[in-house]
Amino acid sequence: MEFSVPKKDLLDCLNHFQSVVERRNTIPILSNVRIVAEEKGNQLVLTATDLALELSETLPADVKRPGGITIPSQLFFDIVRKVPEKSMISIQKDEKNELVYVYFEESKFSLPSLPIDDFPVMDINELETTIELESFALKKLIDNCKFCMGLDESRQYLNGIFLHLSKNLISTVATDGHRLSKSSLTKDFTGSFDGIIVPKKTVFEVSKILEEYEDKVILNFSKTRLKILLGKVKIITKLINSSFPDYESVIPTTNDQIMIVDCKSFSESIDRVSTISSEKFRTVKFDVSKNICVVSSFGSEKSIGTEKVKVDYDGPQFSINFNSRYVLDVLNIIKEGNVKFYFSKNTSPTILEGPSLKNTLFLIMQMRA
């Protein structure tokens, strides 16, 4: 096998693989990236996997002799990263000693390889459902929810994003049990499918690629597998085999105490005041009365931080406590304009909505005083 490829093209491609390949694992070949050089089309197909997630990318190359290799992913990436800019990188495999040679300018490196036939490939038979989305729409569905995914290994069904149909809209939901986010596409979807839970690692990988991808995205899936096509990038992932909780039942319908406040200035106030708290959750207290919200936080040795914020509110006076990080996470998603807080007279979760984010709502549980 022998081919040449520009450094920039190869590095951009390898960048996508670094968080897929596990640094430590008991199966040596999983530390390798598979490279197949195809004479037809003059292209390379690079693949990395951790057995639950597989990422492949195609890039053009000057293929002199077709073939395939697997070489250490991290080592290869580090070498390519340090190659002088605008260099051409040539790679050859020595069939006698199974070494792979990397050439550029006056440099030559030899890397160990493992048999390409030992590289695991994920099964994607019978992916019966297909959805085509604009990249910006999928990005919105993911970005508005991913920060709410769970971390608890004992509740795997919360450690991902739930993609499903909700009132004929395609929706994503994520929750860690203390907060929840839901985002929906505004256009109707005429088909039908069972909801799927996309694992956290896959969500983050897709989110990263969507930062630089602007065309249509094709999703093919069954109950156990999902394939995502983003141009020359293909992602295949196992799905979380579990049922997502009935989240609709926890979204309150009677939160009638509405407070409207400027998102940016309120975020800055909460951030400043919560500095005083040394505790893990950085609790903030809202004392809400007519057109005023006093934000306060309590620290060690009787230290207190307070800030008075003008709001649009005309209801009964009340106090409520939140984990400041949960509120700030939502305000950082909404970013600009006003944000609406829907409070309840009892201990129901608080709903947050930003007029700039259509068909998206956020839910935060209050903390005990």
N, C-alpha and C positions, 0 to 999 in steps of 0.2 A: 504494500500500500504506500502511496506517495501523493502528497498534495501540497499546494501553497495557498495561503490566505492572508489578507491584510491584517495587521495587528489590531486595528480598531474594531473591525468586524468581529474578530474572534473574541476580543476582550468584552465587548458589549454583550455577546452571547453568553460567555462564561459567567458574567456577573449575575445572570438570572439563576444560575445553578448553586450558588454558594450556600444559600440557606436551605436548599433541598437536601444536599448531601450531608449526612450526619458525620460529625468529626470523630465521634467514638461509636463504634459498633462492632459486634462480634463476627460479622460477615465481611471479610476484607473487600470483596468486590463492590460492596455498597459505598465504599470510599472512592470508587473510581467513576469517571465519566466515560460513557461509551461514545465513540466517534465512528461513524460509517461514512466512507467516501464513495459517492455514487458517480460513475462516469456519465450516466444518462442525466442530463440536466446540470452537470458540473456543480454538484452541491455536496455539502456535508450535512449529516443529521446527528446532532449531539443529544445525548439522553442522560439524565440522572434520576435516581430513584431511592426511596427509603422503604420500599415495599408497600407503603400506604399511599404514597404520592409519586407520580412519575411526570417529569417535565422533559419535553423534546423541543428542539428548535432547529430549523433548517436555514443554512446560509450559503451563499454562492462561494465557490472556490475553484481553483485551477487543479482539477483532478488528473494526475498523470497515470496512476495505477489505482483502480478501485480496491476496496477492502475495508476491514473493520478492526478497531483496537479498543481496549479499555485501559486507561491510565489514571494514576492518582489525581483526583480532581483538585485538591487544594494546592498540591505541588505544581501542577500544570498552570493553574490560575496565577500563582505567585510568579512563575517564570514569565508568563505572557504579560502580566501587569508591568514588569520591569523592562520589557523590550523597548528599545528606542521608538519614539513616535514615527509613524509613516513607514515602518519596516514591513517587509513581507516575511512571514513565518512559513518555513517549509518543514514538513513532517514526513518521516519515512519509518517503516517498520522493517526490522531485520528478522526475517522468518527463521533464521538459524538459532538465534539466542533469545528470541522473544523480547528484545529490547526495542524501544521506540526512540528515534533520534529527532531532536528539535533543533532546527538551524535558523539563524537570522544573522545577517551581516557577517562578522568574523566569529560568531559564537556557535557552540555546539553543545547540546545537553543530551544525555541518555536517561531514559525513564523506564522503570519496570512496567510490565503489562501483565494482565491476567486474561485468560481465554474469553473471547467475546461470547462464546456459546454458554458460558456460565452466568452471563448478565441477565438478571430476572426481568421479564416483560409482563406488564399487567394485562389481564384478560378484559376485553371490552365487548364481548358478545352481547347481543340483544339489548341495545340501548334504545328503548322503544319511544322515548319522548324527545322532541327537538324544539328548542326555543331559540329564536334569533333576536338579539337586542343590540341597540346602539351602545357603543362603549361608554358614553357619558351616562347613559341610563343605568347600566350595570354598576358603574363606579358610584353613582348616587346611592343605589340600593345597598352596596357594601359599606361605603364610608359612613353612612348615617347610622349604621348598626354595629359595626365591628368592635367598637370600644366597649360595648356591653356584654361581649361574650364571656362565659364563665371560665374559672380556673380550677374548679374542684374536680379532681380525678375520679371521685366517687359518683359524680353526676355528669357523665360524659355527654349526655344529651343536651347539656347547656353549653358545652365547649365548642360552639360553632354557630353558624347562621342558618335559620330555618327558612328555606325558600319554598313558597307555596302559593296557591290561589286563595285570594281573600276577596269575596264579593266581585268575582270576575276580574280582579286586578292581580298582577304578579306582585307579591309582597315578600319582604325579608323581615325577620324578627330575630332579635338576640336579647338574652337576659342572663344575668348571673344570680338571680333570686332577690337582689336588692334594688335593681333598676332594670328598665326594659326600653328598647327602642323598636319602632316599627316604621318601615318605609315602603311605599307602594308606587308602582308605575301608573301614570295617569291614563295610559291607553288600555283599552279592554283587551283581554286575551281570550280567544274563542275556544281554545282547546280545554283539556282537563288533565290533571296529573296529581298523583299523591305527593304530599310535601316531602322534601328531602332535607337532611341536616348536613351542611357542608362543614367539614372539620376546620378548626381554627388555623392550622398551618396552611391549608389550601387557600383559605380566605386571604391571608396576608400575602401569599405568593401572587394570587390573581390581582390583588390591590396594587402591588408594586408594578406589575406589568402594565396595568391600566393607566399608570401615570404617564406612560410614553406611547400609548396605543390609542388611535382615534377612529378606527374603522369598526365594522360590525363584529359582534361576538356570537359564536354559535355554541349552544349548550346541548349536549346529548346525554341523557341519563336514564338509568333504571333505578330500582330500589337500593341497589348496592354500589353502583359505579356512576361516576360523572366524568364526561369528557368535555373540555372547554377548548375551543379553537379561537385563538387571537392572532390571525394572520399566519405568520410562520412559526408561531409558538403553539404547542399542544400540551395541555395539562390533563392527565388522567388521575383520578383520585378515588379512593374508597370513601364511602359515605358512612356517617355514624348510624349504626344499626339500632335505632331506638325510636321511641315516640316522643315528640316534642310536647311539653305541657299545654294544657288548654289556657293559653295566655289571654284570650278574649275575656275570660271570666274575671281577670284581675284588673282590667281597665275600667275604672269607675265611670258611671254615667250621670252622677249627680253632683259633680264638682262645680258649684255655681258661684264660688267666691273668686272672682277673676282679678288678677293684678297684672298690669301692663307696665313694662319698664324697658328702657334702652339697654340692649344686650351688651354692648361694649363697655359702657360705664359701670353697669351692674357687675359684670365679670371682674372688672378692675377693683371694685369695692370689696367683693368677696375675697379676692386674692390677697388684697392688703390686710384685711381684718383677720383672715385665717392664719396669717403668719404668726400670730401670738400663740396659737395652740401648738403644743408640743406632742399632743397625743397622735396616735396612728391615723385616726379618721379625720382629724382637723375639723371638728364639729363647728358649724356656724348656726346661729340662731337668728331667725327673722321675727321681729316684732312689727306686725303690720297693722296700721290704722289708716284713717282717711288720708289718702295721697302721700303717705310716708311709710317707708320701711326702714327700720333700724336694724342694721346687720351687726352682730356682735359675736365675739369669740373669747373664750376664757383659757388662760394658760396657767403655768405653775406660779407659785408664790403670789397669788392674788392678782396676777397680771390680766388685764382686760383690754380688748380692742373693740371699738364701736365706730360705726359710720352711718350717717343719716342719708338716705337716698330718696329723691322725689319719685313717686310712682303714680300711676293712674289706678286708683282703687277707691271704691265707695261702698264698703260693707262693714260688718262688725269687726271689732278689734280682735286679734288673736296672735298667738306665738307658735312657732314651729321650728324644729331642729333638723338639719340636714348634714350629711357628709359633704363637706365643701368640694371635694374632688369630683363627686358625682354631678353636682350642679355646674361646676366649671367645665367639665367634659362636654356637657350639652351646650353650654353657651359658646364654647369654642367651635362646635359644629355649626350653630346658627350664625355666629360671627357678627352680623350686622343687622341694623333695623331694630324693631321692638321684639320682645319675647313676651309671650302670655303664660302666666302661671295660673292653673286652675286648681284651687285649693278646695278641700272638703271640710265640712263641720266636724267630721269624726276623724278616725285614723286612716282613712283611705289614702292610697298613694297620690302624690301630686302629679298632674299632667303639665308638661311644657310643650309649647308649640311656637314655631317661628313662622310668621307670615311668608317669609322668603322661601321656606321649605314646604312645598305643597305635598299633601298626602303623607306627612311624616309627623309622628308624635313620640314624645319621650315620657317615661314614667319613672319617678323616684320615690322610694319608700322614705317616710320620715323617720328620724331617730328619736329614741326616748330621751327625755331631758336628763 
